[in-house]
């Protein structure tokens, strides 16, 4: 990821480069046009001055003819020849290219030419003059070098300004960002943003303060609701269950009454379990748990295996475990225990009799796989109250709770079906898989 200033600087540099590249031929054309204009003025001045000097000598026609012949001989780039009076034309400017005659190596040069009618002793003469134009390749080369030089100056200046602006102008934004990173709804501490003379930052701070106040208010309301619901609902449910247990033990109940009471008791038990799970999900969503505890994960896994030993025996499930010792991760111990127990319960529920379960724990991830017949629907896998089997004993929230716990602790859960086995893998926060997964998402 790139800083904001870098993203704005790069297009600007590209734009400047394009403009400078375009400017090279423009510079050449402009300079060439100026040179031609100046040479035209120069050639015209030479023609007029030459005619003036000849007239000033007041030569006879014979002397004038000899002088013009001598002039043409010693001035190879000019020529004076007599023309008829009816052949007078306007001044003609043009450019020619010809090979340099006095050079040992073949070389083409450009010349700016002028053909002009001048009068000497009141006789019309055609004065032709050619003046060498500077080499265009040298001109383009020098312009390109100057352009590259200034482009380098611009790039270095922008990089310097970019760093300086990042350190000064964006410093209040960085401090605001750091405060937001440390903000925790559980502590409900307010944030005091520093005063700046930048209107955009002040508007940002004002909006953030309103948002934080609203979030704290909503969080407090939800927290009170979950706490009240946890206490006020569980108490009457516990009383009703206690009364049902007493009623079931009554010897005077008929078989039909006993069956009805047993059905009520099962429904009540499931309702109580769903209520607890929904309250747990609400607390997780509200971040009402501390996620900075150090958890001895290998100990929790071993404890869970002992707890579910009776369930394994009831379905004659063979369990193979490969648990590395001294595995410690950061998170919430109670939530992690719920996660592990839900994974085991899910594995037991979806494992047929005489099946098998494999458990693996490393410092990067832990994995629970169980034998099965067909792949689960991944679109419904972690949705609340989704039914992935015909077993109605569950609350339909087990996998949803697992998903939310992983999200809360910044872990990644992955499901796959391989070799007739359902495999759930939990990758820890700093595992190599998670880092590669994030890189893949960014690309």
C-alpha positions in Angstrom: 0.0 0.0 0.0 1.2 3.5 -0.9 0.8 6.8 1.0 -1.7 9.3 -0.4 1.0 11.8 -1.4 2.8 9.2 -3.4 -0.4 8.4 -5.3 -0.8 12.0 -6.2 2.9 12.7 -7.0 3.2 9.9 -9.5 0.5 11.1 -11.9 1.9 14.6 -11.6 5.4 13.4 -12.5 4.1 11.5 -15.5 2.1 14.5 -16.6 5.3 16.7 -16.3 7.3 14.2 -18.2 4.8 14.1 -21.1 4.7 17.9 -21.2 8.5 18.1 -21.3 8.8 15.5 -23.9 6.3 17.3 -26.1 8.1 20.6 -25.5 11.4 19.3 -27.1 10.1 19.5 -30.7 8.1 22.6 -29.9 11.2 24.3 -28.6 13.1 23.3 -31.7 10.4 24.6 -34.1 10.2 27.9 -32.2 14.0 28.4 -32.1 14.3 27.3 -35.7 11.6 29.8 -36.7 13.4 32.6 -34.8 16.7 31.7 -36.4 15.2 31.9 -39.9 13.5 35.2 -39.2 16.8 36.6 -37.9 18.7 35.2 -40.8 16.2 36.7 -43.2 16.7 40.1 -41.6 20.5 39.6 -41.7 20.5 38.6 -45.4 18.3 41.5 -46.4 20.6 43.9 -44.6 23.6 42.4 -46.4 22.0 42.9 -49.8 20.9 46.5 -49.1 24.3 47.4 -47.6 26.2 45.9 -50.5 24.1 47.8 -53.0 24.6 51.0 -51.0 28.4 50.5 -51.0 28.5 49.9 -54.7 26.4 53.0 -55.4 28.6 55.0 -53.1 31.7 54.1 -55.2 30.2 55.8 -58.3 31.8 53.4 -60.7 31.5 53.3 -64.5 29.7 50.4 -66.0 33.0 48.7 -67.0 34.4 49.1 -63.5 31.2 48.0 -61.9 31.2 44.8 -64.0 34.8 44.0 -62.9 34.0 44.7 -59.3 30.8 42.5 -59.3 32.8 39.7 -61.0 35.5 40.0 -58.2 32.7 40.1 -55.6 31.2 36.9 -56.9 34.6 35.2 -56.8 35.6 36.1 -53.3 32.1 35.8 -51.8 31.0 32.2 -52.8 27.9 32.4 -50.6 26.6 35.4 -52.6 26.0 36.2 -56.2 25.1 39.4 -58.1 23.9 39.2 -61.6 22.2 41.6 -63.9 18.5 41.0 -64.8 16.2 42.6 -67.4 13.9 45.4 -66.2 10.8 43.3 -67.0 12.0 40.5 -64.8 11.7 42.3 -61.4 10.2 40.2 -58.6 9.5 40.4 -54.9 12.0 39.3 -52.3 12.2 35.5 -52.1 13.2 33.7 -48.8 13.8 30.0 -48.8 15.9 27.2 -47.2 18.1 24.7 -49.1 20.2 21.7 -48.0 23.5 21.0 -49.7 26.7 19.2 -49.0 29.6 21.1 -47.5 32.2 21.5 -50.3 35.3 22.4 -48.3 34.9 19.5 -45.8 36.9 16.2 -46.0 33.8 14.2 -44.8 30.4 14.3 -46.5 28.1 16.5 -44.5 24.8 18.1 -45.3 24.1 21.6 -44.1 21.1 23.9 -44.2 21.2 27.3 -45.7 18.8 30.2 -45.4 18.6 32.0 -48.8 17.4 35.3 -50.1 16.9 36.5 -53.7 16.4 40.2 -53.8 16.4 42.8 -56.6 18.8 45.7 -55.8 19.7 48.7 -58.0 23.3 49.7 -58.6 23.8 52.8 -60.8 20.1 52.5 -61.5 20.5 49.1 -63.1 18.6 46.2 -61.6 20.7 43.3 -60.2 19.5 40.0 -58.7 21.3 39.6 -55.3 21.4 36.0 -54.0 22.8 35.3 -50.6 23.1 32.0 -48.6 23.7 31.9 -44.8 24.4 28.7 -42.9 21.9 27.6 -40.3 23.1 26.0 -37.1 23.0 22.2 -37.0 19.5 20.9 -36.0 20.8 17.8 -34.4 23.0 19.8 -32.0 20.0 22.1 -31.3 17.7 19.1 -30.5 20.4 17.5 -28.4 21.0 20.6 -26.3 17.3 21.2 -25.8 16.8 17.6 -24.8 19.7 17.8 -22.3 18.3 21.0 -20.8 14.8 19.4 -20.6 16.1 16.3 -18.9 18.1 18.4 -16.5 15.0 20.4 -15.4 12.9 17.2 -15.2 15.4 15.7 -12.8 15.3 18.9 -10.8 11.5 18.7 -10.7 11.5 15.1 -9.6 14.0 15.7 -6.8 12.1 18.7 -5.7 8.8 16.9 -5.6 10.3 14.0 -3.7 11.7 16.4 -1.2 8.5 18.3 -0.9 6.5 15.1 -0.6 8.6 14.0 2.4 8.4 17.4 4.0 4.7 17.7 3.5 4.2 14.2 4.8 6.1 15.1 8.0 4.4 18.4 8.5 1.0 18.9 6.8 -0.1 15.3 7.4 1.2 15.0 11.0 -2.1 15.9 12.6 -3.8 13.3 10.5 -1.3 10.6 11.6 -1.8 11.5 15.3 -5.5 11.3 14.8 -5.1 7.9 13.2 -3.0 6.7 16.1 -5.6 7.8 18.6 -8.3 6.0 16.7 -6.2 2.8 16.6 -6.0 2.8 20.4 -9.7 3.6 21.0 -11.6 0.8 22.7 -15.4 0.8 23.2 -15.0 -1.4 26.3 -13.1 1.4 28.1 -15.4 4.0 26.6 -12.6 6.6 27.0 -13.1 9.8 25.0 -10.6 11.1 22.4 -9.3 14.6 22.6 -8.2 15.6 19.1 -5.6 18.3 18.8 -6.5 21.7 17.3 -5.2 22.5 13.8 -5.4 25.4 11.4 -6.5 23.1 8.6 -10.3 23.2 8.0 -10.4 19.7 6.5 -8.8 18.2 9.6 -11.2 20.1 11.9 -14.2 18.9 10.0 -12.8 15.3 10.3 -12.3 15.7 14.0 -15.8 17.1 14.4 -17.3 14.2 12.4 -15.2 11.6 14.4 -16.4 13.0 17.7 -20.0 12.7 16.7 -19.4 9.2 15.4 -17.6 8.1 18.6 -20.3 9.6 20.8 -23.0 7.8 18.8 -21.0 4.5 18.9 -20.5 4.7 22.6 -24.2 5.4 23.2 -25.3 2.5 21.0 -22.7 0.2 22.5 -23.9 1.1 26.0 -27.5 0.5 25.1 -26.7 -2.9 23.5 -24.6 -3.9 26.4 -27.4 -3.1 28.9 -29.8 -5.0 26.8 -27.7 -8.1 26.6 -27.0 -8.0 30.4 -30.7 -7.5 31.1 -31.7 -10.2 28.7 -29.1 -12.6 30.1 -30.5 -12.1 33.7 -34.2 -11.5 33.1 -34.7 -14.3 30.6 -32.5 -17.0 32.1 -34.1 -16.6 35.6 -37.7 -17.4 34.5 -36.5 -20.1 32.1 -34.6 -21.7 35.0 -37.7 -21.6 37.2 -39.8 -23.2 34.5 -37.3 -25.9 33.9 -37.1 -26.6 37.6 -40.9 -26.9 37.9 -40.9 -29.2 34.9 -38.3 -31.4 36.5 -40.5 -31.7 39.6 -43.5 -32.4 37.4 -41.7 -35.2 35.5 -40.8 -36.9 38.8 -44.5 -36.9 39.8 -45.7 -40.6 40.0 -49.3 -39.7 39.3 -48.5 -38.6 35.7 -50.1 -40.6 33.0 -47.9 -41.8 30.1 -49.5 -39.2 27.8 -48.9 -36.4 30.3 -45.3 -37.6 30.9 -44.6 -37.5 27.1 -46.1 -34.0 26.8 -44.1 -32.8 29.8 -40.9 -34.4 28.3 -41.5 -32.6 25.0 -42.0 -29.3 26.8 -38.8 -29.9 28.7 -36.8 -30.6 25.6 -38.2 -27.5 23.8 -37.4 -25.4 26.9 -33.9 -26.7 27.1 -33.3 -25.9 23.4 -34.8 -22.4 23.9 -32.5 -21.8 26.8 -29.5 -22.9 24.8 -30.5 -20.7 21.8 -31.0 -17.7 24.2 -27.5 -18.2 25.6 -26.0 -18.5 22.2 -27.7 -15.4 20.8 -26.6 -13.4 23.9 -23.1 -14.7 23.3 -23.2 -13.6 19.7 -24.4 -10.2 20.7 -21.6 -9.8 23.2 -19.1 -10.9 20.6 -20.5 -8.4 18.1 -20.2 -5.6 20.8 -16.6 -6.6 21.6 -17.5 -7.1 25.2 -14.6 -9.6 25.7 -10.9 -9.0 26.2 -8.8 -10.5 23.4 -5.3 -10.0 24.9 -5.1 -13.0 27.2 -2.4 -15.6 26.8 -4.1 -19.0 26.1 -2.4 -22.4 26.6 -4.1 -23.9 23.6 -2.7 -27.4 24.0 -4.1 -27.6 27.6 -7.6 -26.5 26.4 -7.6 -29.1 23.6 -6.6 -31.9 26.0 -9.4 -30.8 28.4 -12.0 -30.8 25.7 -11.0 -34.2 24.5 -11.5 -35.5 28.1 -14.9 -33.8 28.3 -16.2 -35.3 25.1 -14.8 -38.8 25.7 -18.2 -40.2 26.7 -19.7 -38.8 23.5 -17.0 -40.5 21.4 -17.7 -43.8 23.1 -21.5 -43.5 22.6 -21.0 -43.5 18.8 -17.9 -45.7 18.9 -15.8 -42.9 17.3 -12.0 -43.4 17.2 -10.1 -40.2 18.0 -6.5 -39.6 16.8 -4.8 -36.5 18.2 -1.5 -34.8 17.3 -1.2 -31.9 19.7 2.1 -30.1 20.0 3.0 -29.1 23.5 3.5 -25.5 24.9 1.3 -23.8 22.2 0.4 -20.3 23.4 -1.7 -17.8 21.5 -3.3 -14.4 22.2 -7.1 -14.2 22.5 -10.0 -14.7 25.0 -9.8 -18.0 26.9 -13.5 -18.4 27.5 -14.3 -17.7 23.8 -11.6 -20.0 22.6 -13.0 -22.8 24.9 -16.4 -22.2 23.4 -14.9 -22.4 19.9 -13.1 -25.7 20.5 -16.1 -27.3 22.2 -18.4 -26.2 19.3 -16.0 -27.7 16.8 -16.0 -31.0 18.7 -19.8 -31.0 19.0 -20.1 -30.3 15.3 -17.7 -33.1 14.5 -19.5 -35.6 16.7 -22.9 -34.6 15.3 -21.7 -35.1 11.6 -19.7 -38.2 12.2 -21.5 -41.6 11.6 -21.2 -44.4 14.1 -17.9 -46.2 14.0 -16.4 -43.2 12.3 -13.2 -41.3 13.2 -12.0 -37.8 14.2 -8.6 -36.4 13.8 -7.2 -33.5 15.9 -4.0 -31.6 15.0 -2.5 -28.6 16.8 0.7 -26.6 15.7 2.0 -23.2 16.4 0.4 -22.0 13.2 -3.1 -23.5 13.2 -5.2 -26.3 14.7 -7.4 -28.6 12.7 -10.3 -30.9 13.4 -11.5 -33.4 10.8 -14.2 -36.1 10.9 -15.4 -38.8 8.5 -18.5 -38.0 6.4 -20.3 -38.9 3.3 -20.7 -35.6 1.3 -19.5 -32.1 1.3 -21.4 -29.5 3.4 -23.1 -26.5 1.6 -20.5 -23.7 2.1 -23.1 -21.0 1.3 -25.0 -22.0 4.4 -22.1 -23.3 6.5 -21.7 -20.3 8.9 -25.2 -18.8 8.6 -27.3 -18.7 11.8 -30.0 -21.3 12.1 -29.0 -23.1 8.9 -29.6 -26.8 8.8 -26.8 -28.9 7.4 -28.1 -32.2 8.7 -31.2 -33.9 9.9 -30.1 -33.7 13.5 -32.4 -31.2 15.3 -30.6 -31.4 18.7 -28.4 -28.4 18.0 -29.3 -24.8 18.2 -28.2 -24.0 14.6 -25.8 -21.4 15.9 -22.7 -23.5 16.6 -20.8 -22.7 13.4 -22.0 -19.1 13.4 -20.5 -18.6 16.9 -17.2 -20.3 15.7 -17.1 -17.8 12.8 -17.7 -14.8 15.0 -15.1 -15.9 17.5 -12.5 -16.3 14.8 -13.4 -12.9 13.4 -13.2 -11.3 16.8 -9.7 -12.8 17.5 -8.5 -12.1 14.0 -8.2 -15.8 13.2 -9.2 -17.4 9.9 -11.4 -20.4 9.6 -11.4 -22.6 6.5 -13.6 -25.6 5.6 -12.8 -28.3 3.0 -13.9 -31.8 2.2 -11.2 -34.2 1.3 -10.9 -38.0 1.2 -14.4 -38.4 2.7 -13.5 -36.1 5.6 -14.9 -32.8 6.8 -11.9 -30.6 7.7 -12.1 -27.4 9.7 -8.8 -25.5 10.0 -8.3 -22.5 12.3 -5.3 -20.3 11.4 -3.9 -18.0 14.1 -3.4 -14.2 13.7 0.2 -14.2 12.7 0.3 -17.5 10.9 2.0 -17.7 7.5 -1.3 -18.8 5.9 -3.0 -15.7 7.0 -0.2 -13.5 5.7 -0.3 -15.2 2.3 -4.1 -15.0 2.3 -3.9 -11.2 2.9 -1.3 -10.7 0.2 -3.6 -12.7 -2.2 -6.6 -10.5 -1.4 -4.5 -7.3 -2.0 -3.3 -8.5 -5.4 
